[in-house]
Amino acid sequence: MKRRVFLIVLDSFGIGEAPDAAKFDDVGCNTLRSITSSKEYSTPLMKEMGLFNIDGIDYMEGVEKTVGAYARLSEQSAGKDTTIGHWEIAGIISKNPLPTYPDGFPQDLLERFSELTGRGILCNKPYSGTDVIRDYGKEHMETGKLIVYTSADSVFQIAAHEEIVPVEELYRYCEIARKLLTGEHGVGRVIARPFIGTEGNFTRTPRRHDYSLMPPEATMMDALLQNGYATYGVGKIYDIFAGKGIEHTTRILNNIDGMEKTIALQEEAFNGLCFVNLVDFDMVYGHRNDIDGYAKAATKFDEQLKTFLSRMKDEDILMITADHGCDPGFKGTDHSREYVPFLAYGKDIKENVNLGTRNSFADIAATIQDIFGIEQITAGNSFKDAIMK
């Protein structure tokens, strides 16, 4: 029998502060609570799947009987970013945090980067992605210097205007940076941030590209490939895992396009995993404190989910989760340390199953390996028997 698991990550869709939120200065954060306060929020299908029945969600009314299984997942890794979160979903628990640079990158590192690219550097400090092009875009266009900045996450970001630095050239600079940033400076991601426009009207383009650190251990995708199963990545998945374990990849423009591409993949007769990342929740709305925008995006996802569900085959399994939080109603614009939801649905998934609170995102990886009947080579504890008929 062909089995397909569609694992969709709603990037930053946290559901409340994690037990160790104080360590991250995130006490009081709750992405879901913030967006459900908006009149733009409506996710009836996720509600039916059990979203509001999850442990700790007492501000929304659940359903008497859910159509699938649901859980609250706690993160064990020492981080709250996309790379660390996805790695844990795929079965890697990162005990040591990736390096961050609240005071900017070391001067000797930037000097080496400048030598290799032939361009000077602007900024070199934590900054909002939209604010940094507003504040440094004009000087960048006048001098050709690269805008290098970071955030609370382990990232080395390079912003450049497409008329000053062609996108392919920006990508090459990112590859140079990726080779430099290893060992103690092994940041999770080097990110190309191209933008266009004129002073006062600069806007980022969809041609962002991430260059991730290679995962240090095997993932569920490696396990699947080793056993002859297919692995598909939609959106940032290929970038997040530096291509490791991803057999087929599909680029997307935004959340809507990502779901359309995922729905199109339902026509592919593969046997294995389709791993999807929908980044707009985080990048476009969470980091910009746009509660209504985030709520609208959740509503649109739920609408597209209706089409996806109607096209599921009997042997298909849908899983929905997140990788961290990014509460648009919380202080600052950074990610937030939160529990994430887990929803599972399909003809072979039991109804009305509350898995409670699980200790690790890696339980997803263990469960997927178990569903396919292959030897587990990652962290995590399977809950297959609890959710499968």
C-alpha atoms as a printed R data frame, in Angstrom:
    type eleno elety resid chain resno       x      y      z
1   ATOM     1    CA   MET     A     1   0.000  0.000  0.000
2   ATOM     2    CA   LYS     A     2   1.247  3.455 -0.854
3   ATOM     3    CA   ARG     A     3   1.315  5.747  2.148
4   ATOM     4    CA   ARG     A     4   1.739  9.511  1.989
5   ATOM     5    CA   VAL     A     5   2.286 11.755  4.989
6   ATOM     6    CA   PHE     A     6   1.829 15.486  4.409
7   ATOM     7    CA   LEU     A     7   3.524 17.388  7.247
8   ATOM     8    CA   ILE     A     8   2.682 21.105  7.130
9   ATOM     9    CA   VAL     A     9   4.592 23.528  9.353
10  ATOM    10    CA   LEU     A    10   2.789 26.797 10.043
11  ATOM    11    CA   ASP     A    11   5.965 28.785 10.662
12  ATOM    12    CA   SER     A    12   5.781 30.458 14.113
13  ATOM    13    CA   PHE     A    13   2.244 29.282 14.984
14  ATOM    14    CA   GLY     A    14   2.924 28.995 18.713
15  ATOM    15    CA   ILE     A    15   0.172 28.266 21.236
16  ATOM    16    CA   GLY     A    16   1.486 29.667 24.502
17  ATOM    17    CA   GLU     A    17   4.620 30.170 26.548
18  ATOM    18    CA   ALA     A    18   6.825 27.127 27.044
19  ATOM    19    CA   PRO     A    19   7.858 26.017 30.557
20  ATOM    20    CA   ASP     A    20  11.291 27.591 30.063
21  ATOM    21    CA   ALA     A    21   9.998 30.840 28.499
22  ATOM    22    CA   ALA     A    22  11.640 32.878 31.275
23  ATOM    23    CA   LYS     A    23  15.086 31.845 30.011
24  ATOM    24    CA   PHE     A    24  14.213 33.499 26.718
25  ATOM    25    CA   ASP     A    25  12.518 36.566 28.253
26  ATOM    26    CA   ASP     A    26   9.249 35.358 26.765
27  ATOM    27    CA   VAL     A    27   6.949 35.038 29.765
28  ATOM    28    CA   GLY     A    28   3.424 35.910 28.654
29  ATOM    29    CA   CYS     A    29   3.835 35.218 24.935
30  ATOM    30    CA   ASN     A    30   1.033 33.416 23.107
31  ATOM    31    CA   THR     A    31   0.819 33.682 19.321
32  ATOM    32    CA   LEU     A    32  -2.513 31.878 18.978
33  ATOM    33    CA   ARG     A    33  -4.170 33.920 21.716
34  ATOM    34    CA   SER     A    34  -3.055 37.141 20.018
35  ATOM    35    CA   ILE     A    35  -4.361 36.244 16.576
36  ATOM    36    CA   THR     A    36  -7.657 34.752 17.785
37  ATOM    37    CA   SER     A    37  -8.387 38.154 19.334
38  ATOM    38    CA   SER     A    38  -8.662 39.553 15.797
39  ATOM    39    CA   LYS     A    39 -12.007 39.753 14.007
40  ATOM    40    CA   GLU     A    40 -10.131 38.494 10.938
41  ATOM    41    CA   TYR     A    41  -9.509 35.083 12.526
42  ATOM    42    CA   SER     A    42 -11.590 32.052 11.491
43  ATOM    43    CA   THR     A    43 -10.244 28.484 11.291
44  ATOM    44    CA   PRO     A    44 -13.261 26.148 11.503
45  ATOM    45    CA   LEU     A    45 -11.447 23.157  9.989
46  ATOM    46    CA   MET     A    46  -8.507 23.315 12.377
47  ATOM    47    CA   LYS     A    47 -11.059 23.748 15.166
48  ATOM    48    CA   GLU     A    48 -12.758 20.510 14.085
49  ATOM    49    CA   MET     A    49  -9.352 18.801 14.018
50  ATOM    50    CA   GLY     A    50  -8.845 19.778 17.653
51  ATOM    51    CA   LEU     A    51  -6.849 23.013 17.699
52  ATOM    52    CA   PHE     A    52  -8.874 24.543 20.538
53  ATOM    53    CA   ASN     A    53  -9.076 21.250 22.444
54  ATOM    54    CA   ILE     A    54  -5.305 21.232 22.969
55  ATOM    55    CA   ASP     A    55  -4.020 21.441 26.559
56  ATOM    56    CA   GLY     A    56  -3.703 25.015 27.803
57  ATOM    57    CA   ILE     A    57  -6.053 26.614 25.287
58  ATOM    58    CA   ASP     A    58  -8.812 27.909 27.547
59  ATOM    59    CA   TYR     A    59  -9.623 31.156 25.733
60  ATOM    60    CA   MET     A    60 -11.344 29.526 22.740
61  ATOM    61    CA   GLU     A    61 -14.170 27.001 22.699
62  ATOM    62    CA   GLY     A    62 -13.220 23.533 21.501
63  ATOM    63    CA   VAL     A    63 -15.469 20.899 19.940
64  ATOM    64    CA   GLU     A    64 -17.202 18.016 21.672
65  ATOM    65    CA   LYS     A    65 -15.549 15.444 19.432
66  ATOM    66    CA   THR     A    66 -12.568 16.135 17.198
67  ATOM    67    CA   VAL     A    67 -12.215 14.555 13.756
68  ATOM    68    CA   GLY     A    68  -8.573 13.680 14.435
69  ATOM    69    CA   ALA     A    69  -5.785 13.523 16.993
70  ATOM    70    CA   TYR     A    70  -4.208 16.529 18.656
71  ATOM    71    CA   ALA     A    71  -1.398 17.423 21.055
72  ATOM    72    CA   ARG     A    72   0.725 20.167 22.536
73  ATOM    73    CA   LEU     A    73   4.444 19.790 21.839
74  ATOM    74    CA   SER     A    74   7.271 21.134 23.962
75  ATOM    75    CA   GLU     A    75  10.700 21.940 22.512
76  ATOM    76    CA   GLN     A    76  13.818 20.344 23.982
77  ATOM    77    CA   SER     A    77  16.390 22.129 21.820
78  ATOM    78    CA   ALA     A    78  18.249 25.197 23.054
79  ATOM    79    CA   GLY     A    79  16.734 27.686 20.640
80  ATOM    80    CA   LYS     A    80  13.569 29.206 19.258
81  ATOM    81    CA   ASP     A    81  14.352 29.658 15.588
82  ATOM    82    CA   THR     A    82  13.331 28.051 12.320
83  ATOM    83    CA   THR     A    83  16.437 25.902 11.892
84  ATOM    84    CA   ILE     A    84  16.475 24.465 15.401
85  ATOM    85    CA   GLY     A    85  12.696 23.969 15.396
86  ATOM    86    CA   HIS     A    86  12.591 22.135 12.075
87  ATOM    87    CA   TRP     A    87  15.607 20.045 12.981
88  ATOM    88    CA   GLU     A    88  13.805 18.900 16.126
89  ATOM    89    CA   ILE     A    89  10.620 18.135 14.164
90  ATOM    90    CA   ALA     A    90  12.829 15.978 11.918
91  ATOM    91    CA   GLY     A    91  14.408 14.205 14.902
92  ATOM    92    CA   ILE     A    92  17.472 16.214 15.996
93  ATOM    93    CA   ILE     A    93  17.551 17.690 19.498
94  ATOM    94    CA   SER     A    94  20.103 20.509 19.668
95  ATOM    95    CA   LYS     A    95  21.410 20.765 23.214
96  ATOM    96    CA   ASN     A    96  23.750 23.669 22.435
97  ATOM    97    CA   PRO     A    97  22.369 26.921 21.051
98  ATOM    98    CA   LEU     A    98  23.575 28.204 17.715
99  ATOM    99    CA   PRO     A    99  25.663 31.407 18.022
100 ATOM   100    CA   THR     A   100  23.899 34.768 18.097
101 ATOM   101    CA   TYR     A   101  25.383 38.254 17.751
102 ATOM   102    CA   PRO     A   102  23.547 40.892 19.808
103 ATOM   103    CA   ASP     A   103  26.531 43.242 19.342
104 ATOM   104    CA   GLY     A   104  27.167 42.443 15.688
105 ATOM   105    CA   PHE     A   105  29.698 40.140 14.042
106 ATOM   106    CA   PRO     A   106  33.443 40.218 14.871
107 ATOM   107    CA   GLN     A   107  35.376 42.752 12.822
108 ATOM   108    CA   ASP     A   108  37.976 40.236 11.628
109 ATOM   109    CA   LEU     A   109  35.202 38.041 10.238
110 ATOM   110    CA   LEU     A   110  33.657 40.955  8.360
111 ATOM   111    CA   GLU     A   111  37.034 42.065  7.029
112 ATOM   112    CA   ARG     A   112  37.610 38.602  5.583
113 ATOM   113    CA   PHE     A   113  34.117 38.613  4.064
114 ATOM   114    CA   SER     A   114  34.736 42.055  2.567
115 ATOM   115    CA   GLU     A   115  38.026 40.885  1.047
116 ATOM   116    CA   LEU     A   116  36.353 37.921 -0.596
117 ATOM   117    CA   THR     A   117  33.389 39.903 -1.973
118 ATOM   118    CA   GLY     A   118  35.191 43.130 -2.821
119 ATOM   119    CA   ARG     A   119  32.461 45.135 -1.115
120 ATOM   120    CA   GLY     A   120  32.270 47.147  2.083
121 ATOM   121    CA   ILE     A   121  29.837 46.533  4.932
122 ATOM   122    CA   LEU     A   122  27.005 48.608  6.394
123 ATOM   123    CA   CYS     A   123  25.064 48.202  9.673
124 ATOM   124    CA   ASN     A   124  26.418 45.018 11.379
125 ATOM   125    CA   LYS     A   125  23.919 44.845 14.224
126 ATOM   126    CA   PRO     A   126  20.532 43.303 15.040
127 ATOM   127    CA   TYR     A   127  17.839 44.985 12.985
128 ATOM   128    CA   SER     A   128  14.335 44.571 11.628
129 ATOM   129    CA   GLY     A   129  14.506 43.510  7.976
130 ATOM   130    CA   THR     A   130  12.192 46.262  6.793
131 ATOM   131    CA   ASP     A   131  13.780 48.951  8.981
132 ATOM   132    CA   VAL     A   132  17.307 48.112  7.887
133 ATOM   133    CA   ILE     A   133  16.624 48.793  4.204
134 ATOM   134    CA   ARG     A   134  14.785 51.981  5.143
135 ATOM   135    CA   ASP     A   135  17.747 53.215  7.183
136 ATOM   136    CA   TYR     A   136  20.668 51.942  5.071
137 ATOM   137    CA   GLY     A   137  19.161 51.520  1.592
138 ATOM   138    CA   LYS     A   138  20.168 54.956  0.290
139 ATOM   139    CA   GLU     A   139  23.797 54.617  1.427
140 ATOM   140    CA   HIS     A   140  23.921 51.092  0.010
141 ATOM   141    CA   MET     A   141  22.783 52.375 -3.402
142 ATOM   142    CA   GLU     A   142  25.310 55.223 -3.320
143 ATOM   143    CA   THR     A   143  28.298 53.125 -2.227
144 ATOM   144    CA   GLY     A   144  27.553 49.535 -3.261
145 ATOM   145    CA   LYS     A   145  28.320 48.381  0.270
146 ATOM   146    CA   LEU     A   146  26.393 45.342  1.488
147 ATOM   147    CA   ILE     A   147  23.882 45.699  4.332
148 ATOM   148    CA   VAL     A   148  24.849 42.981  6.816
149 ATOM   149    CA   TYR     A   149  22.649 42.506  9.857
150 ATOM   150    CA   THR     A   150  21.375 39.884 12.274
151 ATOM   151    CA   SER     A   151  18.473 39.362 14.690
152 ATOM   152    CA   ALA     A   152  17.840 37.552 17.951
153 ATOM   153    CA   ASP     A   153  18.200 34.362 15.888
154 ATOM   154    CA   SER     A   154  21.376 32.721 14.661
155 ATOM   155    CA   VAL     A   155  21.417 34.427 11.273
156 ATOM   156    CA   PHE     A   156  23.815 36.381  9.033
157 ATOM   157    CA   GLN     A   157  21.614 38.402  6.684
158 ATOM   158    CA   ILE     A   158  22.742 40.289  3.596
159 ATOM   159    CA   ALA     A   159  20.404 42.857  2.070
160 ATOM   160    CA   ALA     A   160  21.130 44.357 -1.357
161 ATOM   161    CA   HIS     A   161  19.149 46.245 -3.988
162 ATOM   162    CA   GLU     A   162  18.635 44.161 -7.114
163 ATOM   163    CA   GLU     A   163  19.791 47.046 -9.355
164 ATOM   164    CA   ILE     A   164  23.029 47.434 -7.389
165 ATOM   165    CA   VAL     A   165  23.759 43.763 -6.705
166 ATOM   166    CA   PRO     A   166  22.097 41.302 -9.116
167 ATOM   167    CA   VAL     A   167  20.370 38.504 -7.233
168 ATOM   168    CA   GLU     A   168  22.729 35.795 -8.508
169 ATOM   169    CA   GLU     A   169  25.674 37.858 -7.283
170 ATOM   170    CA   LEU     A   170  23.996 38.275 -3.882
171 ATOM   171    CA   TYR     A   171  23.528 34.508 -3.739
172 ATOM   172    CA   ARG     A   172  27.247 34.065 -4.480
173 ATOM   173    CA   TYR     A   173  28.112 36.404 -1.604
174 ATOM   174    CA   CYS     A   174  25.890 34.306  0.664
175 ATOM   175    CA   GLU     A   175  27.742 31.161 -0.396
176 ATOM   176    CA   ILE     A   176  31.010 32.890  0.506
177 ATOM   177    CA   ALA     A   177  29.597 33.820  3.914
178 ATOM   178    CA   ARG     A   178  28.298 30.285  4.480
179 ATOM   179    CA   LYS     A   179  31.799 28.865  3.951
180 ATOM   180    CA   LEU     A   180  33.242 31.411  6.391
181 ATOM   181    CA   LEU     A   181  30.629 30.872  9.078
182 ATOM   182    CA   THR     A   182  31.616 27.517 10.519
183 ATOM   183    CA   GLY     A   183  32.876 26.244 13.864
184 ATOM   184    CA   GLU     A   184  32.308 28.793 16.630
185 ATOM   185    CA   HIS     A   185  30.662 31.106 14.102
186 ATOM   186    CA   GLY     A   186  28.475 28.383 12.571
187 ATOM   187    CA   VAL     A   187  25.237 30.382 12.403
188 ATOM   188    CA   GLY     A   188  22.050 28.534 11.614
189 ATOM   189    CA   ARG     A   189  21.358 30.442  8.412
190 ATOM   190    CA   VAL     A   190  22.923 32.883  5.993
191 ATOM   191    CA   ILE     A   191  20.046 34.707  4.307
192 ATOM   192    CA   ALA     A   192  19.962 36.648  1.038
193 ATOM   193    CA   ARG     A   193  17.539 39.580  1.374
194 ATOM   194    CA   PRO     A   194  17.141 41.271 -2.032
195 ATOM   195    CA   PHE     A   195  15.041 44.426 -2.260
196 ATOM   196    CA   ILE     A   196  13.851 46.910 -4.867
197 ATOM   197    CA   GLY     A   197  12.398 50.425 -5.041
198 ATOM   198    CA   THR     A   198  13.571 53.931 -4.262
199 ATOM   199    CA   GLU     A   199  14.381 55.769 -1.051
200 ATOM   200    CA   GLY     A   200  11.286 55.884  1.125
201 ATOM   201    CA   ASN     A   201   9.716 53.075 -0.865
202 ATOM   202    CA   PHE     A   202  12.120 50.149 -0.562
203 ATOM   203    CA   THR     A   203  10.445 46.731 -0.487
204 ATOM   204    CA   ARG     A   204  11.858 43.241 -0.100
205 ATOM   205    CA   THR     A   205  11.325 40.829 -2.986
206 ATOM   206    CA   PRO     A   206  10.256 37.146 -2.828
207 ATOM   207    CA   ARG     A   207  13.732 36.068 -3.995
208 ATOM   208    CA   ARG     A   208  15.018 35.564 -0.490
209 ATOM   209    CA   HIS     A   209  17.252 32.512 -0.204
210 ATOM   210    CA   ASP     A   210  18.482 30.705  2.926
211 ATOM   211    CA   TYR     A   211  21.797 28.906  3.252
212 ATOM   212    CA   SER     A   212  21.563 26.656  6.272
213 ATOM   213    CA   LEU     A   213  24.087 24.850  8.354
214 ATOM   214    CA   MET     A   214  24.216 21.164  7.463
215 ATOM   215    CA   PRO     A   215  22.208 19.129  9.998
216 ATOM   216    CA   PRO     A   216  24.698 17.463 12.373
217 ATOM   217    CA   GLU     A   217  22.809 14.172 12.609
218 ATOM   218    CA   ALA     A   218  20.459 11.952 10.629
219 ATOM   219    CA   THR     A   219  16.838 13.052 10.213
220 ATOM   220    CA   MET     A   220  13.592 11.237  9.482
221 ATOM   221    CA   MET     A   221  14.107 12.180  5.817
222 ATOM   222    CA   ASP     A   222  17.430 10.329  5.775
223 ATOM   223    CA   ALA     A   223  15.699  7.310  7.299
224 ATOM   224    CA   LEU     A   224  12.963  7.410  4.670
225 ATOM   225    CA   LEU     A   225  15.388  7.720  1.763
226 ATOM   226    CA   GLN     A   226  17.541  4.893  3.104
227 ATOM   227    CA   ASN     A   227  14.457  2.676  3.048
228 ATOM   228    CA   GLY     A   228  13.306  3.567 -0.442
229 ATOM   229    CA   TYR     A   229  10.641  6.139  0.412
230 ATOM   230    CA   ALA     A   230  10.280  9.495 -1.328
231 ATOM   231    CA   THR     A   231  10.872 12.843  0.367
232 ATOM   232    CA   TYR     A   232   9.402 16.090 -0.932
233 ATOM   233    CA   GLY     A   233  10.181 19.527  0.440
234 ATOM   234    CA   VAL     A   234   7.883 22.501 -0.201
235 ATOM   235    CA   GLY     A   235   8.987 26.051  0.564
236 ATOM   236    CA   LYS     A   236  12.038 26.576  2.798
237 ATOM   237    CA   ILE     A   237  12.434 22.908  3.714
238 ATOM   238    CA   TYR     A   238  15.324 22.288  1.300
239 ATOM   239    CA   ASP     A   239  17.118 25.384  2.579
240 ATOM   240    CA   ILE     A   240  16.553 24.590  6.259
241 ATOM   241    CA   PHE     A   241  18.185 21.171  5.874
242 ATOM   242    CA   ALA     A   242  20.820 22.313  3.342
243 ATOM   243    CA   GLY     A   243  19.268 19.795  0.955
244 ATOM   244    CA   LYS     A   244  20.130 16.837  3.200
245 ATOM   245    CA   GLY     A   245  17.503 14.110  2.936
246 ATOM   246    CA   ILE     A   246  15.317 16.049  0.470
247 ATOM   247    CA   GLU     A   247  14.844 14.180 -2.807
248 ATOM   248    CA   HIS     A   248  12.452 16.631 -4.505
249 ATOM   249    CA   THR     A   249  12.002 20.324 -3.770
250 ATOM   250    CA   THR     A   250   9.369 22.883 -4.755
251 ATOM   251    CA   ARG     A   251   9.953 26.625 -4.365
252 ATOM   252    CA   ILE     A   252   7.048 28.852 -3.380
253 ATOM   253    CA   LEU     A   253   6.270 32.574 -3.454
254 ATOM   254    CA   ASN     A   254   4.109 32.815 -0.328
255 ATOM   255    CA   ASN     A   255   1.694 30.856  1.875
256 ATOM   256    CA   ILE     A   256  -1.077 30.755 -0.709
257 ATOM   257    CA   ASP     A   257   1.295 29.542 -3.413
258 ATOM   258    CA   GLY     A   258   2.738 27.029 -0.940
259 ATOM   259    CA   MET     A   259  -0.653 25.461 -0.326
260 ATOM   260    CA   GLU     A   260  -1.456 25.491 -4.040
261 ATOM   261    CA   LYS     A   261   1.812 23.684 -4.751
262 ATOM   262    CA   THR     A   262   1.103 21.202 -1.941
263 ATOM   263    CA   ILE     A   263  -2.390 20.543 -3.303
264 ATOM   264    CA   ALA     A   264  -0.818 19.956 -6.735
265 ATOM   265    CA   LEU     A   265   1.530 17.395 -5.188
266 ATOM   266    CA   GLN     A   266  -1.517 15.427 -4.064
267 ATOM   267    CA   GLU     A   267  -1.702 14.307 -7.698
268 ATOM   268    CA   GLU     A   268   1.779 12.731 -7.452
269 ATOM   269    CA   ALA     A   269   1.668  8.988 -6.795
270 ATOM   270    CA   PHE     A   270   4.564  8.905 -4.341
271 ATOM   271    CA   ASN     A   271   5.145  6.752 -1.296
272 ATOM   272    CA   GLY     A   272   6.681  8.779  1.504
273 ATOM   273    CA   LEU     A   273   6.762 12.254  3.060
274 ATOM   274    CA   CYS     A   274   5.808 15.722  1.820
275 ATOM   275    CA   PHE     A   275   7.289 18.248  4.280
276 ATOM   276    CA   VAL     A   276   5.891 21.790  3.881
277 ATOM   277    CA   ASN     A   277   6.888 25.139  5.385
278 ATOM   278    CA   LEU     A   278   4.574 28.159  5.180
279 ATOM   279    CA   VAL     A   279   6.804 31.055  6.185
280 ATOM   280    CA   ASP     A   280   4.515 34.088  5.787
281 ATOM   281    CA   PHE     A   281   3.028 33.647  9.257
282 ATOM   282    CA   ASP     A   282   6.471 34.371 10.674
283 ATOM   283    CA   MET     A   283   8.233 36.544  8.112
284 ATOM   284    CA   VAL     A   284   5.392 38.771  6.924
285 ATOM   285    CA   TYR     A   285   3.147 39.002 10.004
286 ATOM   286    CA   GLY     A   286   4.777 37.791 13.236
287 ATOM   287    CA   HIS     A   287   7.972 39.812 12.903
288 ATOM   288    CA   ARG     A   288   5.974 42.882 11.909
289 ATOM   289    CA   ASN     A   289   3.534 42.701 14.851
290 ATOM   290    CA   ASP     A   290   0.654 42.462 12.377
291 ATOM   291    CA   ILE     A   291  -2.066 40.697 14.361
292 ATOM   292    CA   ASP     A   292  -4.811 41.136 11.770
293 ATOM   293    CA   GLY     A   293  -2.510 40.098  8.938
294 ATOM   294    CA   TYR     A   294  -1.481 36.948 10.809
295 ATOM   295    CA   ALA     A   295  -5.155 36.205 11.545
296 ATOM   296    CA   LYS     A   296  -6.106 36.677  7.882
297 ATOM   297    CA   ALA     A   297  -3.285 34.324  6.843
298 ATOM   298    CA   ALA     A   298  -4.553 31.661  9.259
299 ATOM   299    CA   THR     A   299  -8.067 32.105  7.880
300 ATOM   300    CA   LYS     A   300  -6.821 31.747  4.296
301 ATOM   301    CA   PHE     A   301  -4.845 28.625  5.192
302 ATOM   302    CA   ASP     A   302  -7.961 27.072  6.696
303 ATOM   303    CA   GLU     A   303  -9.890 27.885  3.501
304 ATOM   304    CA   GLN     A   304  -7.215 26.200  1.361
305 ATOM   305    CA   LEU     A   305  -7.161 23.311  3.809
306 ATOM   306    CA   LYS     A   306 -10.728 22.543  2.730
307 ATOM   307    CA   THR     A   307  -9.496 21.864 -0.808
308 ATOM   308    CA   PHE     A   308  -6.585 19.796  0.489
309 ATOM   309    CA   LEU     A   309  -8.835 17.625  2.671
310 ATOM   310    CA   SER     A   310 -11.250 17.016 -0.201
311 ATOM   311    CA   ARG     A   311  -8.406 15.593 -2.276
312 ATOM   312    CA   MET     A   312  -6.851 13.316  0.318
313 ATOM   313    CA   LYS     A   313  -6.677  9.637 -0.574
314 ATOM   314    CA   ASP     A   314  -7.730  6.948  1.896
315 ATOM   315    CA   GLU     A   315  -4.137  6.095  2.828
316 ATOM   316    CA   ASP     A   316  -3.011  9.742  3.237
317 ATOM   317    CA   ILE     A   317  -2.196 11.278  6.614
318 ATOM   318    CA   LEU     A   318  -2.132 15.018  7.251
319 ATOM   319    CA   MET     A   319  -0.091 16.462 10.115
320 ATOM   320    CA   ILE     A   320  -0.051 20.158 11.018
321 ATOM   321    CA   THR     A   321   2.432 21.690 13.469
322 ATOM   322    CA   ALA     A   322   4.764 24.666 14.025
323 ATOM   323    CA   ASP     A   323   8.453 25.283 14.755
324 ATOM   324    CA   HIS     A   324   8.347 28.088 17.384
325 ATOM   325    CA   GLY     A   325   6.261 31.148 18.147
326 ATOM   326    CA   CYS     A   326   6.358 34.748 16.915
327 ATOM   327    CA   ASP     A   327   3.621 36.471 18.879
328 ATOM   328    CA   PRO     A   328   2.566 39.590 16.939
329 ATOM   329    CA   GLY     A   329   0.977 40.986 20.083
330 ATOM   330    CA   PHE     A   330   4.060 40.530 22.281
331 ATOM   331    CA   LYS     A   331   6.888 42.958 23.006
332 ATOM   332    CA   GLY     A   332   9.537 43.269 20.316
333 ATOM   333    CA   THR     A   333   9.576 41.554 16.934
334 ATOM   334    CA   ASP     A   334  11.537 38.390 17.686
335 ATOM   335    CA   HIS     A   335  10.521 34.739 17.873
336 ATOM   336    CA   SER     A   336   8.897 33.582 21.101
337 ATOM   337    CA   ARG     A   337   9.555 30.419 23.100
338 ATOM   338    CA   GLU     A   338   6.233 28.583 22.902
339 ATOM   339    CA   TYR     A   339   4.545 25.234 22.797
340 ATOM   340    CA   VAL     A   340   3.413 24.296 19.295
341 ATOM   341    CA   PRO     A   341   0.254 22.498 18.157
342 ATOM   342    CA   PHE     A   342   0.056 19.074 16.576
343 ATOM   343    CA   LEU     A   343  -2.978 18.009 14.574
344 ATOM   344    CA   ALA     A   344  -3.357 14.713 12.668
345 ATOM   345    CA   TYR     A   345  -6.126 13.733 10.297
346 ATOM   346    CA   GLY     A   346  -6.865 10.952  7.804
347 ATOM   347    CA   LYS     A   347  -9.015  7.899  7.236
348 ATOM   348    CA   ASP     A   348  -6.531  5.817  9.260
349 ATOM   349    CA   ILE     A   349  -6.300  8.362 12.117
350 ATOM   350    CA   LYS     A   350  -8.476  7.866 15.185
351 ATOM   351    CA   GLU     A   351 -10.969 10.548 16.103
352 ATOM   352    CA   ASN     A   352 -11.031 12.478 19.360
353 ATOM   353    CA   VAL     A   353  -7.542 11.485 20.546
354 ATOM   354    CA   ASN     A   354  -5.892 13.893 22.989
355 ATOM   355    CA   LEU     A   355  -2.188 13.093 23.206
356 ATOM   356    CA   GLY     A   356  -1.779 15.659 25.964
357 ATOM   357    CA   THR     A   357   1.554 17.441 26.174
358 ATOM   358    CA   ARG     A   358   4.489 15.724 24.484
359 ATOM   359    CA   ASN     A   359   8.071 16.293 25.573
360 ATOM   360    CA   SER     A   360   9.621 16.979 22.176
361 ATOM   361    CA   PHE     A   361   8.906 18.031 18.614
362 ATOM   362    CA   ALA     A   362  11.023 14.980 17.717
363 ATOM   363    CA   ASP     A   363   8.069 12.740 18.578
364 ATOM   364    CA   ILE     A   364   6.758 13.666 15.119
365 ATOM   365    CA   ALA     A   365   9.870 12.211 13.475
366 ATOM   366    CA   ALA     A   366   9.655  9.046 15.563
367 ATOM   367    CA   THR     A   367   5.976  8.635 14.695
368 ATOM   368    CA   ILE     A   368   6.526  9.094 10.963
369 ATOM   369    CA   GLN     A   369   9.306  6.500 10.935
370 ATOM   370    CA   ASP     A   370   7.018  4.167 12.865
371 ATOM   371    CA   ILE     A   371   4.141  4.737 10.422
372 ATOM   372    CA   PHE     A   372   6.387  3.628  7.569
373 ATOM   373    CA   GLY     A   373   7.635  0.654  9.563
374 ATOM   374    CA   ILE     A   374  11.314  1.569  9.388
375 ATOM   375    CA   GLU     A   375  14.026  1.521 12.032
376 ATOM   376    CA   GLN     A   376  14.095  4.750 14.028
377 ATOM   377    CA   ILE     A   377  17.421  6.547 13.671
378 ATOM   378    CA   THR     A   378  16.438  9.844 15.321
379 ATOM   379    CA   ALA     A   379  15.443 11.190 18.710
380 ATOM   380    CA   GLY     A   380  11.807 11.138 19.797
381 ATOM   381    CA   ASN     A   381   9.122  8.762 21.023
382 ATOM   382    CA   SER     A   382   6.499  7.467 18.610
383 ATOM   383    CA   PHE     A   383   2.795  7.938 19.306
384 ATOM   384    CA   LYS     A   384   1.727  5.975 16.223
385 ATOM   385    CA   ASP     A   385  -0.241  3.377 18.188
386 ATOM   386    CA   ALA     A   386  -2.196  6.114 19.957
387 ATOM   387    CA   ILE     A   387  -3.362  7.817 16.770
388 ATOM   388    CA   MET     A   388  -3.595  5.069 14.116
389 ATOM   389    CA   LYS     A   389  -6.688  2.882 13.781
